[in-house]
Amino acid sequence: MTNILGLSGSLRRGSFNAGLLRAAAEAAPEGTTIEIGSIREVPLYDGDLEAQHGLPPAVVTLQEQLKAADGLLLVTPEYNNGIPGVFKNAIDWMSRGEGLGHFVAKPVAVIGASPGGFGTIMAQNHWLPVLRTLRCSVWAEGRLLVSRAGGLFDGNGNLTDEKSRTALADFIAGFAASLAVGSR
């Protein structure tokens, strides 16, 4: 069984990216599960807080999920042509202490949805130096940019567009297959 940890970089309940992550979990091929993690309870990084209390429970949970996962799927919004601060903050917390070692050589894929015409191309590109610094293994065999998301999701943030769902299923199948090959 292949296990992928999926994280959405949006806190909005009806977000396109949370919906894209749910659709990815539904589209996972047989033998693959996508565990949906949450960054909602991760506080803003504060070294004083860490020194005084250690890692927050939400961060410990994410670190444990990452350690157990065969791969990581980042589902990123794009804010002002870049990475959402709340998402980067969660990854920064996750890399603290023993968490940094969980990223090393971890296969990572990045996708995203945006109401704009270019999908999340800038945010996906901005993740590359972060993932290199964490020494992840970035999966670059495919790319998924969901553009003009307002017409592809319903009012609850569920992906309803069949063409996008098919592209997503193909992307997830490719990523999962790469993880299966890498584990041999």
Solvent accessible surface area in square Angstrom, and as a share of the most:
residue,aa,sasa,rsa
1,M,173,0.77
2,T,19,0.11
3,N,33,0.17
4,I,0,0.00
5,L,0,0.00
6,G,0,0.00
7,L,0,0.00
8,S,14,0.09
9,G,0,0.00
10,S,15,0.10
11,L,66,0.33
12,R,140,0.51
13,R,187,0.68
14,G,22,0.21
15,S,3,0.02
16,F,41,0.17
17,N,6,0.03
18,A,19,0.15
19,G,1,0.01
20,L,0,0.00
21,L,2,0.01
22,R,78,0.29
23,A,3,0.02
24,A,0,0.00
25,A,34,0.26
26,E,121,0.54
27,A,30,0.23
28,A,21,0.17
29,P,44,0.28
30,E,180,0.81
31,G,36,0.35
32,T,15,0.08
33,T,61,0.35
34,I,16,0.08
35,E,66,0.30
36,I,83,0.42
37,G,7,0.07
38,S,67,0.43
39,I,6,0.03
40,R,91,0.33
41,E,127,0.57
42,V,15,0.08
43,P,46,0.29
44,L,145,0.72
45,Y,81,0.31
46,D,65,0.34
47,G,35,0.33
48,D,112,0.58
49,L,58,0.29
50,E,31,0.14
51,A,92,0.72
52,Q,140,0.62
53,H,125,0.56
54,G,33,0.31
55,L,48,0.24
56,P,18,0.11
57,P,111,0.70
58,A,21,0.16
59,V,0,0.00
60,V,57,0.32
61,T,68,0.39
62,L,1,0.01
63,Q,15,0.07
64,E,110,0.49
65,Q,32,0.14
66,L,0,0.00
67,K,136,0.58
68,A,73,0.56
69,A,5,0.04
70,D,62,0.32
71,G,0,0.00
72,L,0,0.00
73,L,0,0.00
74,L,0,0.00
75,V,0,0.00
76,T,0,0.00
77,P,7,0.04
78,E,38,0.17
79,Y,104,0.40
80,N,155,0.80
81,N,90,0.46
82,G,9,0.09
83,I,35,0.18
84,P,0,0.00
85,G,54,0.52
86,V,43,0.25
87,F,0,0.00
88,K,64,0.27
89,N,17,0.09
90,A,0,0.00
91,I,2,0.01
92,D,50,0.26
93,W,0,0.00
94,M,0,0.00
95,S,23,0.15
96,R,98,0.36
97,G,61,0.58
98,E,149,0.67
99,G,0,0.00
100,L,84,0.42
101,G,49,0.47
102,H,33,0.15
103,F,0,0.00
104,V,56,0.32
105,A,71,0.55
106,K,24,0.10
107,P,38,0.24
108,V,0,0.00
109,A,0,0.00
110,V,16,0.09
111,I,0,0.00
112,G,0,0.00
113,A,2,0.02
114,S,13,0.08
115,P,92,0.58
116,G,34,0.33
117,G,34,0.32
118,F,166,0.69
119,G,3,0.03
120,T,0,0.00
121,I,59,0.30
122,M,77,0.35
123,A,0,0.00
124,Q,8,0.04
125,N,59,0.30
126,H,78,0.35
127,W,0,0.00
128,L,61,0.31
129,P,76,0.48
130,V,24,0.14
131,L,0,0.00
132,R,154,0.56
133,T,108,0.63
134,L,14,0.07
135,R,159,0.58
136,C,16,0.10
137,S,57,0.37
138,V,50,0.29
139,W,34,0.12
140,A,88,0.69
141,E,144,0.64
142,G,31,0.30
143,R,119,0.43
144,L,15,0.08
145,L,60,0.30
146,V,7,0.04
147,S,35,0.22
148,R,160,0.58
149,A,0,0.00
150,G,51,0.49
151,G,71,0.68
152,L,36,0.18
153,F,15,0.06
154,D,58,0.30
155,G,85,0.82
156,N,108,0.56
157,G,1,0.01
158,N,60,0.31
159,L,6,0.03
160,T,75,0.44
161,D,40,0.21
162,E,122,0.55
163,K,172,0.73
164,S,15,0.10
165,R,66,0.24
166,T,80,0.46
167,A,43,0.33
168,L,1,0.00
169,A,34,0.26
170,D,96,0.50
171,F,14,0.06
172,I,0,0.00
173,A,43,0.33
174,G,27,0.26
175,F,0,0.00
176,A,4,0.03
177,A,56,0.43
178,S,37,0.24
179,L,9,0.04
180,A,40,0.31
181,V,93,0.53
182,G,66,0.63
183,S,92,0.59
184,R,223,0.81
